[in-house]
Amino acid sequence: MNRLIKMNLVLVIASLVTLSSCSQASETPVENSVQSPTSTATTHGDDVVQLCEKLTAKVKEFKWKIEPCKDITWVASGKSVEGSPLIYAEFGNPQAKNTTLILSMVHPDEITPLFTGIQLAHWMKEHHSELNETRVVIAPLVNPDGLFRKKLTRMNARGVDINRNFMTKDWETQALKAWKTKYKSDPRRFPGSAPNSEPETAFQEFLIEKFQPRKILTIHAPLNHLDYDGPSALSLAKFPREYVRECLKLRSRLKAVSTGFFPGSLGNRAGQELGIPTITLELPSADPRKAPAYWKKFQSGIRSMIEFRIDAASLKEQNDHKSASLSPPVK
């Protein structure tokens, strides 16, 4: 009888230990689960820590005096083709409607945009109190696989130009055709075999959907100009007149020009189709030695874009009206 009691006590204690362990496990956040853009991890996740280590080493190769991850809470959402976390950070007032999305290193062989993206994150961290009516989301390394190759590449690990891979209305009919004819099947500009086929493209779509930016700034090199894609006088049938006027004020303030857009490009997708004014800042060169000077040169212009307000109420009203008109009548 005593032996039976002892055995029961052992079983009860073992069960309590198991329940305690399960409870603790369920309360511990899983910060490394970043297989899809809907799951996130902070810099406490091992994958992000490893990325920061690799990024720090790469920055030292360029002889830049910046620390990519110090005091910045990078959040991972999804992974690249080769498994690197795709990171972004949010600054300012999370409730602010004046949201700017900033992307860099879409094409890693351009190099200098990486410095601008990282330096901008540190600048936002230091000056957030001055910009408390704004929200800024920065993704400094959209295409990490191209950066960490022995030879930097424009494309991602599958050889796709992710600035030609967005699902635009003309992708199916024009993307591969333009690549074969206009670009003579140049592998640096391959749009992929299908639109939205790449995780780095999905990552950018995720950021646009999640944060609903009023403006997008994407940083490239080395064409040395500001390009505008977005609502214009030619798109009054698609967007409200007042909204178009506000977007064109931003273009005028920044002295940006409209040079056209490509099938599957961000400017086509976000600027032309979604109506989000999208500015491409083309730095003057890809020379990493000049990156700090470019930051000093363009810093005030970037701030001007961040602070610029676009009232999207009229656009929302039009979209609501369209949605209502497409709805079946209530019987």
C-alpha positions in Angstrom: 0.0 0.0 0.0 2.8 2.4 1.0 4.6 1.5 -2.3 1.4 2.4 -4.3 1.1 5.7 -2.5 4.7 6.6 -3.3 4.3 5.7 -6.9 1.2 7.9 -7.2 3.1 10.8 -5.6 5.9 10.4 -8.1 3.4 10.5 -11.0 1.7 13.6 -9.7 5.1 15.4 -9.2 6.2 14.4 -12.7 2.9 15.7 -14.2 3.3 19.1 -12.3 6.8 19.5 -13.7 5.6 18.8 -17.2 2.8 21.3 -16.9 5.1 23.9 -15.6 7.5 23.4 -18.4 4.8 23.6 -21.0 3.4 26.8 -19.4 6.8 28.5 -19.5 7.3 27.5 -23.1 4.0 28.9 -24.2 4.8 32.2 -22.5 8.2 32.6 -24.2 7.9 34.5 -27.5 9.3 32.7 -30.5 11.3 35.5 -32.0 13.0 33.5 -34.8 9.9 32.5 -36.6 10.2 34.6 -39.7 9.4 32.2 -42.5 6.7 34.5 -43.9 6.1 38.2 -44.0 3.4 37.9 -41.4 5.7 36.7 -38.6 8.3 39.0 -37.0 11.4 38.9 -34.8 13.3 41.6 -33.1 17.1 41.9 -32.8 16.9 39.4 -30.0 16.4 36.6 -32.6 19.5 34.7 -33.5 19.0 35.2 -37.2 18.9 39.0 -36.9 21.9 39.0 -34.6 23.8 36.9 -37.2 22.7 39.3 -39.9 24.0 42.3 -37.9 27.3 40.6 -37.5 27.6 40.0 -41.2 26.5 43.5 -41.9 28.9 45.0 -39.5 31.8 43.1 -41.1 30.6 44.3 -44.6 30.5 48.0 -43.4 34.1 47.7 -42.1 35.1 46.5 -45.6 33.7 49.8 -47.0 35.6 51.7 -44.2 32.4 53.4 -43.0 32.3 54.7 -39.5 28.8 53.6 -38.7 27.3 50.8 -36.7 24.4 49.1 -38.5 22.7 47.7 -35.5 23.7 49.7 -32.4 20.6 51.1 -30.6 18.4 50.2 -33.6 15.6 47.7 -33.1 15.5 45.9 -36.4 12.4 43.8 -36.9 12.5 40.9 -39.3 9.6 40.0 -41.6 10.2 37.1 -43.9 13.5 35.7 -45.2 15.5 36.1 -48.4 16.0 33.3 -50.9 19.1 32.2 -49.0 17.5 32.6 -45.5 18.7 36.1 -44.4 16.1 38.0 -42.4 14.5 40.9 -44.2 14.6 43.8 -41.7 13.0 47.1 -41.1 12.6 49.6 -38.3 9.9 52.0 -37.3 10.5 55.6 -36.0 8.3 58.5 -34.9 4.7 58.5 -33.9 3.1 55.1 -34.7 -0.3 56.8 -34.8 0.8 59.5 -37.3 -0.9 59.4 -40.7 2.1 61.1 -42.3 4.0 57.9 -43.0 7.0 57.6 -45.2 8.4 54.3 -46.3 12.1 54.3 -47.2 13.8 51.4 -49.0 17.5 51.0 -49.9 19.8 48.3 -51.3 17.2 46.9 -53.7 20.3 46.5 -56.0 23.3 45.7 -53.7 26.0 46.4 -56.3 25.0 50.1 -56.0 26.5 50.1 -52.5 26.1 53.8 -51.5 22.4 53.5 -50.7 23.3 51.2 -47.8 25.1 53.9 -46.0 22.2 56.3 -46.5 19.7 53.8 -45.2 21.6 53.0 -42.1 22.6 56.6 -41.3 19.0 57.7 -41.8 17.9 55.1 -39.1 20.4 56.5 -36.6 19.4 60.1 -37.5 15.7 59.2 -36.9 16.6 57.7 -33.6 18.4 60.9 -32.5 15.8 63.4 -33.9 12.5 61.6 -33.4 11.3 64.3 -31.0 11.5 66.9 -33.8 9.3 64.7 -36.0 6.6 63.6 -33.6 3.9 64.2 -36.2 5.4 61.7 -38.6 6.1 58.0 -38.9 9.1 56.7 -40.8 9.6 53.0 -41.7 13.1 52.2 -43.0 14.2 48.9 -44.7 17.9 49.5 -45.3 18.7 46.1 -46.9 15.9 44.9 -49.1 18.2 42.4 -51.0 20.7 41.0 -48.5 21.8 38.0 -50.6 23.2 40.3 -53.3 25.3 42.1 -50.7 26.8 39.1 -49.1 28.1 37.4 -52.3 31.8 37.5 -53.0 31.0 39.8 -55.9 28.1 42.2 -55.2 25.2 41.6 -57.6 22.2 43.7 -58.7 20.0 40.6 -58.6 18.8 38.4 -55.7 20.1 34.8 -55.2 17.8 33.5 -57.9 19.1 36.0 -60.4 16.0 38.1 -60.4 15.9 41.9 -60.5 13.4 42.6 -57.8 12.7 46.0 -59.2 11.1 44.3 -62.2 9.3 41.6 -60.3 6.2 43.4 -58.9 2.8 42.3 -60.1 1.9 45.3 -62.2 -0.9 45.3 -64.7 1.5 45.1 -67.6 3.8 42.4 -66.2 2.3 39.5 -68.0 2.3 41.1 -71.4 5.4 43.3 -71.2 7.9 42.3 -68.6 9.6 39.4 -70.3 9.0 40.9 -73.7 10.8 44.1 -72.7 13.6 42.1 -71.1 14.2 40.1 -74.3 13.9 43.0 -76.8 14.8 46.3 -75.1 17.4 44.7 -72.8 18.6 41.9 -75.0 18.0 39.3 -72.2 20.5 41.1 -70.0 20.7 38.8 -66.9 21.0 41.9 -64.6 17.5 42.9 -65.5 15.7 39.5 -65.5 12.2 40.1 -64.1 11.7 36.6 -63.0 9.5 33.8 -64.6 6.4 35.1 -62.8 5.4 38.3 -61.0 5.8 38.5 -57.2 7.9 35.3 -57.3 10.6 36.6 -55.0 10.5 36.9 -51.2 12.2 40.3 -51.4 9.4 41.6 -53.6 6.8 40.1 -51.2 8.6 41.9 -48.3 8.2 45.3 -50.0 4.5 44.6 -50.7 4.1 43.6 -47.1 5.6 46.9 -45.8 3.3 48.9 -48.1 0.2 46.9 -47.0 1.1 47.0 -43.3 2.1 50.7 -43.0 0.0 52.3 -45.7 2.6 55.0 -46.5 1.6 58.3 -47.9 5.0 58.6 -49.6 7.8 56.2 -50.6 11.4 57.0 -51.0 13.6 54.3 -52.6 17.4 55.0 -52.8 19.5 53.8 -55.7 22.7 54.8 -57.5 24.5 56.0 -59.7 22.2 58.1 -62.1 22.3 61.3 -60.0 18.7 62.5 -60.1 15.4 62.4 -58.4 12.7 60.5 -60.2 8.9 60.8 -59.5 6.3 58.1 -60.1 2.8 58.8 -59.0 -0.4 60.7 -59.7 -0.1 63.4 -62.3 -2.3 65.4 -64.7 -2.6 62.3 -66.8 -4.2 60.3 -64.0 -7.1 62.5 -63.0 -9.5 59.8 -64.1 -8.0 57.5 -61.5 -7.3 59.9 -58.6 -9.1 62.9 -57.1 -7.9 66.3 -58.4 -7.0 67.6 -55.0 -4.9 64.5 -54.2 -3.1 64.8 -57.5 -2.3 68.4 -56.7 -0.8 67.6 -53.4 1.4 64.8 -54.9 2.6 67.2 -57.6 3.5 69.8 -54.9 5.8 67.1 -53.4 7.4 66.5 -56.8 7.9 70.3 -57.3 9.4 70.8 -53.8 11.9 68.0 -54.4 12.5 69.1 -58.0 12.0 65.5 -59.1 11.4 64.6 -62.7 9.3 61.8 -64.3 11.4 59.7 -66.6 9.0 56.8 -67.1 8.5 53.4 -65.5 9.1 49.8 -66.2 6.9 46.7 -66.1 7.2 45.2 -62.6 9.0 48.2 -61.1 8.2 49.7 -57.7 7.4 53.0 -59.3 4.9 51.3 -61.6 3.3 49.3 -58.8 3.2 51.8 -56.0 3.3 55.1 -57.9 1.2 54.5 -60.9 -1.2 51.8 -59.8 -1.6 52.4 -56.1 -1.3 56.2 -56.4 1.4 56.5 -53.7 3.9 59.2 -54.7 7.2 57.3 -55.1 10.5 59.1 -55.3 13.6 57.4 -56.5 16.8 59.1 -55.2 19.6 58.2 -57.5 22.9 59.0 -55.7 25.7 60.2 -58.0 27.9 57.1 -57.8 28.3 53.7 -56.2 31.7 54.6 -54.8 31.6 53.6 -51.1 34.2 56.3 -50.3 31.7 59.0 -51.3 28.8 57.6 -49.3 29.3 59.9 -46.2 29.4 62.9 -48.4 26.2 61.9 -50.2 24.4 61.6 -46.8 25.4 65.2 -45.9 24.3 66.4 -49.3 20.9 64.8 -49.4 20.0 64.7 -45.7 17.9 68.0 -45.8 16.0 66.9 -48.9 15.1 63.6 -47.3 13.9 65.4 -44.2 11.8 67.7 -46.4 10.1 64.7 -47.9 9.5 63.1 -44.5 7.9 66.3 -43.2 5.8 66.9 -46.3 2.1 66.1 -45.7 -0.3 64.7 -48.2 -3.9 64.6 -47.3 -5.2 61.3 -48.6 -8.7 61.8 -47.3 -10.0 62.6 -50.8 -8.3 59.5 -52.1 -9.9 57.3 -49.4 -13.3 58.8 -50.1 -12.9 58.0 -53.8 -11.8 54.4 -53.0 -14.7 54.0 -50.6 -17.1 55.3 -53.2 -15.7 52.8 -55.8 -16.0 50.0 -53.3 -19.6 50.9 -52.6 -20.5 51.2 -56.3 -19.0 47.8 -56.9 -21.0 46.2 -54.1 -24.3 44.4 -55.0 -27.5 46.2 -54.0 -29.0 45.2 -50.7 -32.3 43.4 -51.3 
